[in-house]
Amino acid sequence: MLFTAAFWQATAERAIRTFAQALAAVLTAGATSLLDVHWTAAFATAGMAAVLAVLMAVGSAGLGASGPGLTETTKPARRASTAR
């Protein structure tokens, strides 16, 4: 499961989403204008959050469902309709 393209695609999506969330949190937490933001620190914080998201996905790869997260569930299989 760790060496599949689907796992890494989902992990990359999660890392990008985490990066964006962390960057938004840093930008809004200071309640400053965009010109006053220390962009290096903001991107470093968001980048570290993205790295931690990837490490969490890799660390939890053998646990739970077949995705990069611990709480994901697989979709139930569609039941074939019975025609009479």
Stockholm file with secondary structure:
# STOCKHOLM 1.0

chainA/1-84         MLFTAAFWQATAERAIRTFAQALAAVLTAGATSLLDVHWTAAFATAGMAAVLAVLMAVGSAGLGASGPGLTETTKPARRASTAR
#=GR chainA/1-84 SS CTTSHHHHHHHHHHHHHHHHHHHHHHHHHTTCCTTTSCHHHHHHHHHHHHHHHHHHHHHTTTSSSSSSSSSCCCCCCCCCCCCC
#=GC SS_cons        CTTSHHHHHHHHHHHHHHHHHHHHHHHHHTTCCTTTSCHHHHHHHHHHHHHHHHHHHHHTTTSSSSSSSSSCCCCCCCCCCCCC
//
